[in-house]
Amino acid sequence: MKFAYADPPYYGMAVKFYGALHPEAAVYDTLEGHQALIDRLCDEYADGWAMSLSSTNLKDILPLCPPDARVMAWVKPFCSFKPNVTTAYAWEPVIVRGGRKRSRERGTVRDWCAVNITLERGFTGAKPVGFVHWILEVLGAEPEDQIDDLFAGSGAVSNAIKAWKEGKTGNFQQSLFGGEAA
């Protein structure tokens, strides 16, 4: 099967955070840019895909998705508290579509995960390993599947996918099915 994970610059924040790093960042400050990405995901990754976004723009991006898309949540037990922000940004929505059917033997994965943010990666928005492994479980991915990271950025997602394919999941795996978070 063929899956994708997309972590585009978040709508309304693209130039601010990524303008100096990516010449096409401004595209993602438009809904048309996100619609083109969602259309690509649906066309090229019919088996399944996941896309991260901000809680502040879920209301803008979700209507661009097909009706069978589902919203999941990445909860951040430890997150960055910013001056003059009275309500912390302690979760991020993840839109998921498709995925491999899970057998009862494989277990039921939660529609949320609790994984701390990454620190000192030198790249705004770098995703933690546990988060990536959760996405792979939600999609029902298998090591032999093609899994594309469409916004390589820091390389954290691609590295986590490689570790997962090699069976290096640490103790995070149990937390997907009701154990304590790693």
C-alpha positions as a Markdown table, in Angstrom:
| # | Residue | x | y | z |
|---|---|---|---|---|
| 1 | Met | 0.0 | 0.0 | 0.0 |
| 2 | Lys | 1.0 | 3.6 | -0.5 |
| 3 | Phe | 0.5 | 6.2 | 2.3 |
| 4 | Ala | 1.5 | 9.8 | 2.9 |
| 5 | Tyr | 2.0 | 12.1 | 5.8 |
| 6 | Ala | 1.8 | 15.8 | 5.2 |
| 7 | Asp | 2.9 | 18.5 | 7.6 |
| 8 | Pro | 2.6 | 21.6 | 5.5 |
| 9 | Pro | 3.2 | 25.1 | 6.8 |
| 10 | Tyr | 0.1 | 25.9 | 8.8 |
| 11 | Tyr | -2.5 | 28.1 | 7.1 |
| 12 | Gly | -1.8 | 31.8 | 8.0 |
| 13 | Met | 1.6 | 31.0 | 9.5 |
| 14 | Ala | 3.6 | 29.8 | 6.5 |
| 15 | Val | 5.5 | 32.9 | 5.6 |
| 16 | Lys | 6.0 | 33.9 | 9.3 |
| 17 | Phe | 7.7 | 30.5 | 10.2 |
| 18 | Tyr | 9.0 | 29.2 | 6.9 |
| 19 | Gly | 9.3 | 32.1 | 4.5 |
| 20 | Ala | 13.1 | 32.2 | 4.8 |
| 21 | Leu | 13.4 | 28.4 | 4.5 |
| 22 | His | 11.1 | 27.6 | 1.6 |
| 23 | Pro | 10.5 | 29.7 | -1.5 |
| 24 | Glu | 6.9 | 28.4 | -1.9 |
| 25 | Ala | 5.8 | 28.8 | 1.8 |
| 26 | Ala | 3.4 | 31.6 | 0.9 |
| 27 | Val | 1.3 | 29.1 | -1.1 |
| 28 | Tyr | 0.2 | 27.6 | 2.2 |
| 29 | Asp | -1.1 | 31.0 | 3.5 |
| 30 | Thr | -3.9 | 30.4 | 1.0 |
| 31 | Leu | -6.8 | 28.0 | 1.2 |
| 32 | Glu | -6.2 | 27.3 | -2.5 |
| 33 | Gly | -2.7 | 26.0 | -1.6 |
| 34 | His | -4.2 | 23.6 | 1.0 |
| 35 | Gln | -7.0 | 22.5 | -1.4 |
| 36 | Ala | -4.3 | 21.6 | -4.0 |
| 37 | Leu | -2.5 | 19.6 | -1.3 |
| 38 | Ile | -5.6 | 17.8 | -0.2 |
| 39 | Asp | -6.5 | 17.0 | -3.9 |
| 40 | Arg | -3.0 | 15.6 | -4.4 |
| 41 | Leu | -3.3 | 13.5 | -1.3 |
| 42 | Cys | -6.6 | 12.1 | -2.4 |
| 43 | Asp | -5.4 | 11.4 | -6.0 |
| 44 | Glu | -1.9 | 10.0 | -5.3 |
| 45 | Tyr | -2.5 | 8.3 | -1.9 |
| 46 | Ala | -5.9 | 6.7 | -2.2 |
| 47 | Asp | -4.8 | 4.0 | 0.3 |
| 48 | Gly | -4.5 | 6.6 | 3.0 |
| 49 | Trp | -3.0 | 9.8 | 4.3 |
| 50 | Ala | -2.6 | 12.0 | 7.3 |
| 51 | Met | -2.2 | 15.8 | 7.5 |
| 52 | Ser | -1.3 | 17.9 | 10.5 |
| 53 | Leu | -2.7 | 21.4 | 11.0 |
| 54 | Ser | -3.2 | 24.0 | 13.7 |
| 55 | Ser | -6.2 | 24.0 | 16.1 |
| 56 | Thr | -6.7 | 27.6 | 15.0 |
| 57 | Asn | -7.3 | 26.7 | 11.4 |
| 58 | Leu | -9.2 | 23.4 | 11.7 |
| 59 | Lys | -12.4 | 25.3 | 10.8 |
| 60 | Asp | -10.8 | 26.5 | 7.6 |
| 61 | Ile | -9.1 | 23.3 | 6.4 |
| 62 | Leu | -11.6 | 20.6 | 7.3 |
| 63 | Pro | -14.3 | 21.8 | 4.8 |
| 64 | Leu | -11.7 | 21.3 | 2.1 |
| 65 | Cys | -11.5 | 17.5 | 2.9 |
| 66 | Pro | -13.6 | 14.7 | 1.6 |
| 67 | Pro | -16.6 | 13.7 | 3.8 |
| 68 | Asp | -14.9 | 10.4 | 4.9 |
| 69 | Ala | -11.9 | 12.2 | 6.4 |
| 70 | Arg | -11.6 | 12.0 | 10.2 |
| 71 | Val | -10.1 | 14.4 | 12.8 |
| 72 | Met | -7.7 | 12.9 | 15.3 |
| 73 | Ala | -5.8 | 14.7 | 18.1 |
| 74 | Trp | -2.2 | 14.9 | 19.1 |
| 75 | Val | -2.2 | 16.0 | 22.8 |
| 76 | Lys | 0.9 | 17.6 | 24.1 |
| 77 | Pro | 1.4 | 16.9 | 27.8 |
| 78 | Phe | 4.4 | 19.3 | 27.8 |
| 79 | Cys | 4.0 | 22.2 | 25.5 |
| 80 | Ser | 5.4 | 25.7 | 25.1 |
| 81 | Phe | 3.7 | 28.4 | 27.2 |
| 82 | Lys | 4.0 | 31.8 | 25.6 |
| 83 | Pro | 3.7 | 35.2 | 27.2 |
| 84 | Asn | 0.4 | 36.9 | 26.7 |
| 85 | Val | -1.3 | 33.7 | 25.5 |
| 86 | Thr | -3.9 | 32.9 | 28.0 |
| 87 | Thr | -4.9 | 29.5 | 26.7 |
| 88 | Ala | -2.0 | 27.2 | 25.7 |
| 89 | Tyr | -1.8 | 25.5 | 22.4 |
| 90 | Ala | -1.6 | 22.0 | 23.9 |
| 91 | Trp | -3.1 | 19.9 | 21.1 |
| 92 | Glu | -3.0 | 19.7 | 17.3 |
| 93 | Pro | -5.6 | 18.2 | 15.0 |
| 94 | Val | -4.6 | 15.6 | 12.5 |
| 95 | Ile | -6.9 | 14.8 | 9.5 |
| 96 | Val | -6.7 | 11.2 | 8.4 |
| 97 | Arg | -8.3 | 9.6 | 5.4 |
| 98 | Gly | -8.3 | 5.9 | 4.5 |
| 99 | Gly | -5.9 | 3.3 | 5.9 |
| 100 | Arg | -5.6 | -0.4 | 6.0 |
| 101 | Lys | -8.5 | -2.3 | 7.7 |
| 102 | Arg | -7.4 | -3.5 | 11.1 |
| 103 | Ser | -8.0 | -7.0 | 12.2 |
| 104 | Arg | -9.1 | -7.7 | 15.8 |
| 105 | Glu | -5.8 | -9.4 | 16.4 |
| 106 | Arg | -4.0 | -6.1 | 15.6 |
| 107 | Gly | -5.9 | -4.2 | 18.2 |
| 108 | Thr | -7.8 | -0.9 | 18.2 |
| 109 | Val | -5.7 | 2.2 | 18.1 |
| 110 | Arg | -6.9 | 5.4 | 19.8 |
| 111 | Asp | -8.0 | 8.5 | 17.8 |
| 112 | Trp | -5.6 | 10.6 | 19.9 |
| 113 | Cys | -2.1 | 10.3 | 21.2 |
| 114 | Ala | -0.3 | 12.1 | 24.1 |
| 115 | Val | 3.3 | 12.7 | 23.2 |
| 116 | Asn | 5.5 | 15.7 | 24.2 |
| 117 | Ile | 6.7 | 18.2 | 21.7 |
| 118 | Thr | 10.3 | 18.0 | 20.5 |
| 119 | Leu | 12.8 | 20.4 | 21.9 |
| 120 | Glu | 16.0 | 21.9 | 20.5 |
| 121 | Arg | 15.6 | 20.4 | 17.0 |
| 122 | Gly | 16.4 | 23.7 | 15.5 |
| 123 | Phe | 13.3 | 23.5 | 13.3 |
| 124 | Thr | 9.8 | 24.9 | 14.2 |
| 125 | Gly | 7.2 | 22.1 | 14.1 |
| 126 | Ala | 9.5 | 19.0 | 14.1 |
| 127 | Lys | 7.4 | 16.0 | 15.0 |
| 128 | Pro | 8.4 | 13.6 | 17.8 |
| 129 | Val | 9.0 | 9.9 | 17.0 |
| 130 | Gly | 6.1 | 8.7 | 19.1 |
| 131 | Phe | 3.7 | 10.9 | 17.1 |
| 132 | Val | 4.9 | 9.5 | 13.8 |
| 133 | His | 4.6 | 5.9 | 15.0 |
| 134 | Trp | 1.0 | 6.7 | 16.1 |
| 135 | Ile | 0.2 | 8.0 | 12.6 |
| 136 | Leu | 1.6 | 4.8 | 11.1 |
| 137 | Glu | -0.6 | 2.7 | 13.4 |
| 138 | Val | -3.7 | 4.9 | 12.6 |
| 139 | Leu | -3.1 | 4.3 | 8.9 |
| 140 | Gly | -2.5 | 0.6 | 9.5 |
| 141 | Ala | 0.8 | 0.8 | 7.8 |
| 142 | Glu | 3.1 | -2.3 | 7.4 |
| 143 | Pro | 6.9 | -2.1 | 7.1 |
| 144 | Glu | 6.7 | -3.1 | 3.4 |
| 145 | Asp | 4.3 | -0.2 | 2.5 |
| 146 | Gln | 5.5 | 2.9 | 0.8 |
| 147 | Ile | 5.2 | 5.8 | 3.2 |
| 148 | Asp | 6.0 | 9.3 | 1.9 |
| 149 | Asp | 6.8 | 12.3 | 4.0 |
| 150 | Leu | 5.7 | 15.2 | 1.8 |
| 151 | Phe | 7.3 | 18.0 | 3.8 |
| 152 | Ala | 10.7 | 16.6 | 4.9 |
| 153 | Gly | 11.7 | 19.7 | 6.9 |
| 154 | Ser | 14.0 | 18.6 | 9.7 |
| 155 | Gly | 14.0 | 15.0 | 8.6 |
| 156 | Ala | 12.4 | 13.9 | 11.9 |
| 157 | Val | 9.4 | 12.2 | 10.2 |
| 158 | Ser | 11.5 | 10.3 | 7.7 |
| 159 | Asn | 13.9 | 9.2 | 10.4 |
| 160 | Ala | 11.0 | 8.0 | 12.6 |
| 161 | Ile | 9.5 | 6.1 | 9.6 |
| 162 | Lys | 12.8 | 4.4 | 9.0 |
| 163 | Ala | 13.2 | 3.4 | 12.7 |
| 164 | Trp | 9.6 | 2.1 | 12.7 |
| 165 | Lys | 10.3 | 0.0 | 9.6 |
| 166 | Glu | 13.3 | -1.5 | 11.3 |
| 167 | Gly | 11.2 | -2.4 | 14.4 |
| 168 | Lys | 12.7 | 0.3 | 16.6 |
| 169 | Thr | 9.5 | 1.6 | 18.3 |
| 170 | Gly | 10.7 | 1.7 | 21.9 |
| 171 | Asn | 7.9 | 1.3 | 24.5 |
| 172 | Phe | 5.6 | 3.8 | 22.7 |
| 173 | Gln | 3.7 | 1.0 | 21.0 |
| 174 | Gln | 1.9 | -0.1 | 24.2 |
| 175 | Ser | 0.6 | 3.4 | 24.8 |
| 176 | Leu | -1.4 | 3.3 | 21.5 |
| 177 | Phe | -3.6 | 0.5 | 22.9 |
| 178 | Gly | -4.2 | 1.6 | 26.5 |
| 179 | Gly | -0.8 | 1.5 | 28.2 |
| 180 | Glu | 1.1 | 4.4 | 29.7 |
| 181 | Ala | 2.5 | 7.0 | 27.3 |
| 182 | Ala | 6.2 | 6.7 | 26.7 |
